[in-house]
Amino acid sequence: MENSFKTEEQSEVFDPIKFLLKYVKFTPYIILSIIIALVIAFFINKSTPPIYVASSKFYINQEVGNNGVLNLTGLSKVVVSGGIEQEMANQSVFLKSRSVAEKTLERLDFNVDYFEPGIFTDTELYKSSPIYVQVDWSHSQVTGGKIKISWTDTKNFSVSFPDGLYNKFIPGSASEELLLEEGSVGTFKFGENLELPYLKLKVSLVQNIMEGEILIGLNTKGSLISKYTGEDLQVFPFDNVASVLGLSISSYHPQKGADYLDALMEVYLEMELEEKNRMARNTVEFIDSQISGVSDSLSFFETNLQSFRSGNKTYNIDMESNTVYQELTRLEGELSQEKFNKEYFENLKNYLARESYEQIIAPSALGIGDSNLNSLINSLIALQQERATLLFTQTEASPRVRELNRKIQDTSSSLSEVLRSLSNNTQFKINDLESRMGKMENQFRRLPSTEQNLIKLERGRELNETIFTFLQQRRAEAAISMASNSTSNKIVEYAQASYTPIKVREKFIYIVFFGLGFIIPVVIIGLVVILDNRIKDSKELESKLMMPLLGKIPQNKLQSVLSVVEEPRSAIAESFRALKTNISFVVPLDKQLTIAVSSTLSGEGKTFTAINLASIYSMNNKKTILISCDMFKPSSFKEFGLTSKIGLSNYLSQQVNSVFEIIQNTKYPLFDIITAGAIPPNPSDLLASERFGNLVKELKKVYDVIVLDTPPVGLISQSFEIIKYVDLITYVMRYNFSEKSFIDEVNDIKIKKGIHHIYAILNDVPSKELTYKGYNYGYYEESKPKKSLGKKLFSKKNAAI
């Protein structure tokens, strides 16, 4: 039979199937974990307010770089780098910017949320609350939680703080935590100011409801802006072809989200129109300032001319005077225009030096038709607008902003060079015109004094009238530009609110908690299986042992250690019968049998096995003796009611001469016992002495079966001294107690020490792990009633003896 077992160690190969099968017995725990997780997910979903989605469509004009000024030059508009896709992305960012959100929220009354209390969750009341709350934000306020407003009549209401922990908003400084008791803080009148150290508001009853209860939440401007620029608001291209953006927002009330989207789109369009009108308004203001001075000069010359003609009765001048007059008037008009241009160029250079790009006036609006100048200014304005849009979401250090800064600097440098050239050319023209006027002045002085005075007045009136007419024309053009401006973008579709809450979040929570309910126990069980080094699988034990597993002893549910003799029809008694039968295949029945029972450590059930194995032989008419050889930790065998304290140690130390003086009879037929006796100072030497061998030889003459309860081999190396006197060794290991490393130790005993008559027994095996000829061991009687938890623990101790 020995040849049928492995004779050398083999490297253990990881078997994933066996590993997964270990989870099978934990399936109820995994299912229970999943059920608990799903119950938690159910309560989370029930306690989470339903989420609604509102959506709209917004058209983005594909023309980029428009400065918003009426194009009087016929020049094409400038398109900056990045094209339409970049413009769509920029507008998406701008729509989610904090500045747009702030202007939008100023139009909406979102600083107070109203809720109707519910069992699992509170329902938001948007525009349907029976009360209206006005908040004084210049005073400290309670935020970060809900405030309960309750009333039982139409005059008074009470305030309480159910959440307990809040934030205290302090104007002009950081918020701080505030702990408030849940009870009511007092009764107040509707329509009157409620003022506490941490709260100031006025509550009005807008619906004639006699009693009710409403929860309110106060929202600061900062918290609202953060909320409505966060993930709840989504801006995305509607499709890949059309230049239309889709807008969607998630909120706890469908109409509230729709109102925000509508206000957001309208504010965005107003800000766009304001940006377009800014340059035209600058032009109008600049021209108005010029017209004011020219108008005064024109009025002055007209009044003086009329007085001169009346006083001198002179209305016409002769041909020579008229020629000089016309030439001087023409030169003065040209000189005035050039000086006007010169002033514009100088102002433009000052704007560039200060980087005040928002104050730049388009040259086309003032009649300056230089194409290069107009093109550069349009490019500069477009780049600056793009940069301003990016700065809503990015910093100066971001690569895109730095690239735009570089382009703006390059364009500004090119514009400065053009302005320098134009300014020099203009100055040259001014000098030339002044020289030519000097020559005409000489001819003018040869005229009579009356004609000279008349021509001076005529020239002054004509010059200022020309300038005034020119400025009036340009102002009209700028005003027309501002009046004709319209938004390039438009609302394609106002927000539509869905009154069916989305289920994505609810399903997601169920999926997440289902996964957690499955993964957490699987991971824990996996760690337990991997890290737990105790023997918990009899099949795995058999596969690793290099010797037969002669028997499996079930858990001892009886209070007594004498399970076999007291409960002969129990599962434990049957397991020892099966063990005796298996031993008969190793040692013939008609041969005198000497068995050593050992283990690696104390507590594995070695003594329990030895007692019941001896009992089963005695019950089968075999004269049996049980010897306690463990003199290191002697067993008193108190269950047998023995009285003598003389035992094995007394005989081996020659305190007693006869073997029969240490044998004690029990009340059970054919069953005798030799106890360990007093603890000697040298138990190892006594076990290794010839006197122990003589003892075994003498007993073999008298007894059919000798069962030796030996010391644990993992602790006492002298246990091997006993082996040479026995026919077989039973090595006890305990289920869920003995470590897997003990398997290697018992294999070493067989292979390396050459002890081939050693066989294994697995003790304390749960009944669900045992079958006997196809039947569970629960088939056998257990006459004792079920025990309490304390008795079960006591029985477990018996199994470990």
Buried (B, 14 or more C-beta within 10 A) or exposed (E): EEEEEBEEEEEEEEEEEEEEEBBEBBEEBBEEBBEEBBEBBBEBBEEBBBBBBBBBBBBBBEEBBBBBBBBBBEBEEBBBEBEBEBBBBBBBBBBBBBBBBBBBBEBBEBBBBBBBBEEEBBBBBBEEBBBBBEBBBEBBBBBBBBBBBBBEEEEEBBBBBEBEEBBBBEEEEEBEEBEBEEEEBEEBEBEEEBEBEBBBBBBEBEEEEEEBBBBBBBBBBEBBBEBBBEEBBBBEBBEEEEBBBBBBBBBBBBBBBBBBBBBBBBBBBEBBBEBBBBBBBBBBEBBEEBBEEBBEBBEBBBEBBEEBBEEEEEEEBEEEBBEBBBBBBBBBBBBBBBBBBBEBBEBBBEBBEEEEBBBBBBBBBBBBEBEEBBBBBBBBBBBBBBBBBBBBBBEEEEEBBEEBEEBBEEBBEBBBEBBEBBBEBBBEBBEBBEEBBEEBEEBBEEBEEEBBBBBBBBBBBBBBBBBBEBBBEBBEBBBEBBEEBEBBBEBBBBBEBBEEBEEEBBEEBBEEBBEBBBEBBBEBBBEEBEEEEEBBBBEBBBEBBBBBBBBBBBBBBBBEBBBBBBBBEBBBBBBBBBBBEBBEEBBEEEEBBBBBBBBBBBBBBBBBBBBBBBBBBBBBEBBBBBBBBBBBBBBEBEBBEBEEEBBBBBBBBEBBEEBEEBBBEBEBEBBBBBBBBBEBEEBBEBBBBEBBBEBBEEBBEBBBBBBBBBBBBBBBEBBBBBBEBBBBBBBBBBBEBBBBEBBEEBBEBBBEEEBBBBBBBBBBBEBEBBEBEEEEBEEBEBEBEEBEEEBBEEBBEBBBB
